[in-house]
Amino acid sequence: MMKFMFMIIFMIPLCFKKNMFWLVQNLMMLMMFMFMNLNISIYYNTNLSYMFSCDIMSFGLILLSIWICMLMLMASENLLKMGFYVNFFLLNMLFMLLMLYLTFSMMNLFMFYLFFEGSLIPTLLLIVGWGYQPERIQAGMYLLFYTLFASLPLLMGIFYIFNKSNNIMFYFLKFMSFDFYLLYFSMILAFLVKMPMYFVHLWLPKAHVEAPVSGSMILAGIMLKLGGYGLLRILILLEKLSLKLNFIWIIISLVGGFYISLKCFCQVDMKSLIAYSSVCHMGVVIGGIMTLNYWGFMGSYLLMIGHGLCSSGMFCLANINFERLNSRSLYINKGMMNFMPSMSLWWFLLMSSNMAAPPSLNLMGEISLINSLMSWSWLSMIMLMLISFFSAGYSLYLYSYTQHGKYYSGLYSFYTGVSREYLLLMLHWLPLNLMILKVDWVMIWF
């Protein structure tokens, strides 16, 4: 595991040389294929050292991180054309990848916390440095304060656990049980904000709308998954109280998911709509994790990977339109099928994955989550039906609104898709729909 960390660190000097943009991207791809070939055991942690380890959950999320970071560079060619602080952008990317890699591979709870919070800094720089409107400062503040407000209690909780058990290694915490209400809330809150759960989700649409395409991709692709990963790791030592109190989060998430999916129909900004749909999906994921059963853990992990690829691809599509029309408004992005018929196919493919059509990973994840929530309580069926129906609804709404209709007459200058963009979308869609063939790996592990 250490070798990949050093690979990222030794890529950093390349950022200070000229014309290294595509080299860094190719090196990330190389690193991804090297990481894929690690020998990972399905049943227990492998590649162990004092700090690092890798099990299936870490493996999948690290792989997703490297993949999305590589695709972010591919999507940000506009920065390269304009020469807008490209070297600093590359540095920021590598720093972010390093933070994410370390977060997912740490065994020590405190080190996990450190890198979990560290990943906030490059994201903030992305939004404030490369965002579009002046409101990006406010969005950055929302992101910072929501996350930091919730994560101080987490730090206190980690210190408390260390004080009581003289140990904060994830692996040994399996054998501990801490049943204090205050500890339970302080440990869980930071991850619920990061997910984000309904009520503490307001920072996400703001951050997405103001962020550049790379910022949106990393936020949707990886940042939301940090919360789910943290919950899957932490809930092991809070079992007794979780069985008592988890119904609160499940109810909030399911009812919130329904509200948010209605809110999606009110959006006029493409990015905002995709961001709210992320909140809706993550609500179901929180519900699945909180049921504490086999299907729930499995489905949440699958949906996190699937959503990371799908949502990131949809932000790429929104950005492709934005680069042509200089607007993200649904009123102006109309009738795109006349202009870019082949791009229309990609809109369709990614939208269908977003509404969990087969053969996407989202389908497998949602089936598992519905199983888990239904076995927890049959009443959850009502909300799940509504969420499933409306998520298909807003995906269709976005697709039909952007692709059909009479196009805006002010479109005088235009160029169709370039091969880089089609490759970018292919690299989102292909793993999303091919990985369902190896879904048994995840099933066995959980």
N, C-alpha and C positions, 0 to 999 in steps of 0.2 A: 504494500500500500504506500510505503514511503517513496518508492521510485516515481509514482505518478505525481506526488506532491513536488518532488524535485524537478520533474519534467515541466510542470507549470511554472515553477520559480525560474527555471533557466530559460523559459520563453520570454520572460520579462525584458531582458536587454534588447530583444528584437524590436520592442515598441519604440525604442529611441532612434532607430535607423529609418531611413526613408524607404518608401515603397515596400513595406513588409506586411501590408494588410492581408494579402491572400496567402502569404507564407504562414502567418500565424493561424489562419483559418485551416489550412491544410494540415498543419501540425496538430491542431485540435482533433481533426478527423482521424489522423494516425493514432493519436492517443486513445480515441474512442475505440478503435478496432483492437488496440493492444489491451485495453481494459476488458473488452468483451471476451478475450481469450483467457482471462484469469480462471483458475480452477476454483469454483465456488461450490461449497457443499450445500445441499438442500436442507440439511437437518440442523446444522450448528454453525457457529462463527468460524470463519477460516481466515487465513492471512493475518494471524494474530501477532501483535507486538504489545508493548506496555500501553500504548495509547490507541493504536489503530486496530480495527477488525472489520470484517465484511461478512454479512449474511445476505440472504436473498433480498431483503428489504433495502438495505444500504446499496447493494449492487445495482438494483433497478433504478434507484433514484440518482445515484452517481452517474450512471450511464445516461439517464435523461438529462442531467445537468450539462454534461460535456456536449451532448448532441444539440441541446437547445442553444448553448453558447456558440457553438460552431454555426448554427443556422442564423443566429443573431448577426454575426459578422456578414453572413451572406445577404441578409436583408438590409443591411445598413450601407449599401454601396453609394447611396446619395451623399453620405458624409464624405466618402472618399472623393467623389466628383467635385464637391464644393471645397474640399480640403479643410473641413471644419474641425480643427483639433483632433485629427485622426489618431495621432500617436497617443494622446492622453486617453482617447476612447479605448484603444487597444489595451492600454495599461489597466484601465478601469475594468474591462472585460476579464482580463486574466486575474485581477485581484478578486473579482466576484466569483470566478470559477474556483479559485483557491479556497475561498471562504466556504463555498457550498460543498466542495469536495471534503474539506476537513469536518464540516458539520455532520455530514452523513457517515463519515467513517470513524468518528470518535467513540471510544468506549467510556470515557470519563465524563460524568454528568456536567461537571463545571466547565470543562473544555468545550463540550457540546454547547453550553449556554453562551460561552465567549464567542464562538464562531457563528452561532445562531444570530446573535446581535450584530456581529461584525459584518454579516452579509447585508445589513441595512445601509451601511455607509456607501458602497458603490451604487446601490439602487438609488439612493437619494441624490448622488452626484449625477447619475444618468438623467433623472427627472429634471433637476434644477439646471443642469448644464446643457442638455440637448433637447429639452422640451420645447413646445411650440409657443404657447401663450404666456402672458405675464402671470396668469393664475397658477403657474407651476410652482411658485414659491409657497403659496397656500397649500397646494397638494402635497409638497414636500413636508411641510409642517404637520399636516394631518397624519401622514405616513409615520413621521418620526415620533410624534407625541402619543398617538394611539398605541404604537408598539412599545415604546419605552415605559409608558404609564403602566402597562400590564406586566412588563418583564422584571420590574424591581421586586415584586413579591416572589417571582420565580427564583430569583437569586437568593433571597432570604430563605426560601424553602429548601434550596440546595444546601445552604450553609447549615440549616437545622438538621437535615438528614445526615450530613457529614458529622455533625456534632454528636448525634445520637448513635450512629452506627460505625463511625471511623472509616467510612468507605463510600465512595460514590461511583463505583464501576457499575455500568448497566447490568452486567452479567450477574453480579452478586446481589443486586437489588431484587432479583427475582425471588430471593428467599426471605425478604423482609416484608413487613406489613406495617404501614403507618396509618392509623385511623384517627386523624384529627381534622375537624371540619376546616379550620383555618388553613392547614397545610394543603388539604385537597383543593380548596378554591385558589390558593396562591400558586400551586403548581400547574393548574389546568388553564387558568385565565389567559396567560401569555399565548398559549397555543390556539385558544379559541379566537383571540383577536387576529392572530396571523392567518387563520384559516380562510376567510373571516366568517364568524358566526353572525347571524342576523342580530341587530342591535349594535354590534361593534364593527359593522361592515362599511361604514361610510367613507373610510379612507380609501377603499379600493377603487370605486368608480372614479373618484377624483384623481387618484394617482394614474390610473389607466388613461384617462382622457388627456391628461397633460403630458404623459411620458412620450418619448419617441418610440418608434416601432420596437427597437431593441429592449427598451425599458418595459413595454407592455408584454413582450414575449417572455422576458425573464420573470416578471411578476406573475403572469398567468401560468407559465410553465413550471417554475420551481418554487417561487417564494410561498405560494399557498400550500405547497406540499410539505414545507418545513413544519407547519402546524400539525398536519396529519401525522407526520413521522414522529414528532415530539410526543403526541398523544399516545400513539401505539407503543412507544417506549416507556412512557411514564405511568400509564394506567395499571401496569403490572404491580406496582407497589402501593396502589391505592384501591385494592380490590373491594374490600368490605364496604367502604363508603361509596364506591362507585355503584355498587349494586343498589344502595339506598337512593342515591341522589342523581344518577345519570338520566332519569326520566325527564328532569328539568331541561337538559340540553337537547334531548331528543325532541321534546315538544316544541321548544323554541326553534330548532332547526327546521323541522317539518312545516310548521305553520309559517315560519319566515320564508322558507323556500317557495311556498305557495304565493305569499305576498310579493316576493321579488319577481316571480315569473309573471305576475300580473303587471308589475312595474315595467317589465321589459317591453310590454306593448305600448307604453307611453313614451319610449325614448325616441328622439329624433337624431341622435348622434350614433353612428355605427359602432364606434369604440365603446361608448357607454352601454349600449345594448349587450355587446359581447361580455363586458365586464360584469354587468348584472347577472348574465346567465352563468358566469363562473361562480358567483355567490350562491346561486340556486343549486348548482351541482355540488358545491362544497357542503351545503346544508345537508344533503343526503349522505355525504361521506361522514360528516360528524355524527349523524344519526346511526350509521352503521358501526362506527368505532365504539360509540357509547353503549351499544347493546352488549358488548363484551363477548360476543360469540364467534364461532369459527367462520361462519359465512360473512359476518360483518367485517372482520379484520381483512379477510381475503378480498371482499368486494371493494372495500375502501382503498386498499393498495392498488387494485386493478384500475379503479376509476381515477385514482390520482395520476397514474401513468398515462392512461388514455386521455384524460382531460388536459394534461400537460401538453401533449402533442396536438390535440384537436384545437384547443383554445389558442395556442401559439400560432397555428396555421391560419385561424380565422383573423387574428390581428394582422398577420402578413397580408391577407387579402384586403382588409380594410385599408392598410397602408398603401397597397398597390393602387387602389382607387384614389386615395388621398394624393399620391404623387402626381396623378394625371389631372385631377380636377381641383386640387387645392381646397377641398372641402370634405368634411366627413358627414355632412347633413344628408339624411335620407331623402330630403326633398330635391336635392341636386343630383345625388347618385341614383339616377333612375335609368331604366332602359339600357343597362350596360351590355345586355345581350347583343344589341345592334353593333356596339363598338368592339367588344372583345368576346366573341362567341366562345373561344376556347377557354377563356378565363371563367366563363359561366359554368363550365363543367366542373372546375375546381371549387367554385362556390357551392355547387350542388353536392359534391362529394364530401366536403368538410362540414357542410350544414347537416347532411344526413348522419355523419358520424356524431355530430353534436346532439342530435336527437336520439342517439343510441340505436341506429339501424345496424343490422348485421352487415359485414362481419367485423365491426369495430370492437376494440377493447372495451369501449364505453358500454356496449351491450352486455358483455359478460359481467362487468363491474356492477351495472345496474340490476341485473338479474340476481346477483349474489346479495346486493344490498336490500332488494325488495324481499328476498327470502329471509334475510336476517331480521328486518324490521317487522315483517309479518309474524315471524315466530316469537318476537318479543311481545307484540300485542296486535290483535287483528284490527284494532281501531286505526292503527297507522295506515291501513289500506286506503282510507278516505283521502288523506293528504297525498299519499303516494300516487293515487290515480290522478288527482288534480295536477300534481307536479309533472308527471309523465305526459299528460295531455297538453298542458300549457307549454312545456319545453319544446314539444314538437310544434306547437302553435307559433311561438316566437321565432323558432328557426325558419319556419316557412314564411313568416311575416317578413323577416329580414331578407330572405332569398328572393321572394317575389317582388318586394318593394325595390330592391336594388337592380334586379335583372330585367324585370318587365316594365311596361308602361312607356310613356312618351319621354324621350330623353330631353334634357335641359338644352334649350336653344343657344345658350351662351357658350357651349362647347365648341370653340373654334379651333383650338390647337390640341392635338391628341396623338398619342402613339400607342400601339397595342403592346401586349406583353413581350418581354424579352426572355431568352432561354434561361437566364439566371433565375428569373421569378418562377418559371415552370419547374425548374429543378428544385427550388426552395420548397414549393408546395408539394412536390412529389416526395421529398424527403420528410415532410410532416405526415403525409397521408399513408405512405407505404408501411412504415413500422407500425402505425396505428392499426392497420387492417391485416397485417401479416402476423403480428405477434399473438393473435388469438390462436394460432396453430400450436404455440408452445405454452398455452395457458396452464397446462397441467403442472408445470413447475411451481407456480404460485400456489395452486391448490394443495400440492403435497406438503409444501413447507408449512402453511398455516394449519 
